């Protein structure tokens, strides 16, 4: 279960990074969302 959770978080992080690169998310949100994602580990 923990391995699946880790894989899903990796997919989520990759998707978020792609949204930032494509301009679909404001880059000013990056630190906030990184903190949120980091706290889930």
N, C-alpha and C positions, 0 to 999 in steps of 0.2 A: 504494500500500500504506500509506503514511504517513497519507494522508487517511482511509482506512478505520479505521486504528488510532485516530486522533483522534476519529472519530465513535463508535467503540465505547467509548472512555474517557468521552465525554460521556454516553452512554446509561447507563453504569455509575454515573457520578457522580449523574445524575438519579435513578436507581433507589435508590441509597443514601440520597439526601436524602429521598426519599419514605418509605423505611423509618424514618428518624429522625423525620420529621414524624408518622407514624402510630403511633409508639411501639414499633415492632417491633425497633428497635435501640436499645441504651442510648446516650444522648447523650454519655456519658463516653467512648465509643469514637470520637467524631467527630474529635478532633484526631489521634489515632493513624492512623485510616484516611485522613484528608486528607493526612497526611505520606506514607503509602504511595502514594496515588494521585498526589500531586504529584511524587514521585520517579520515576514512570514516564514523565513528559514528556521 
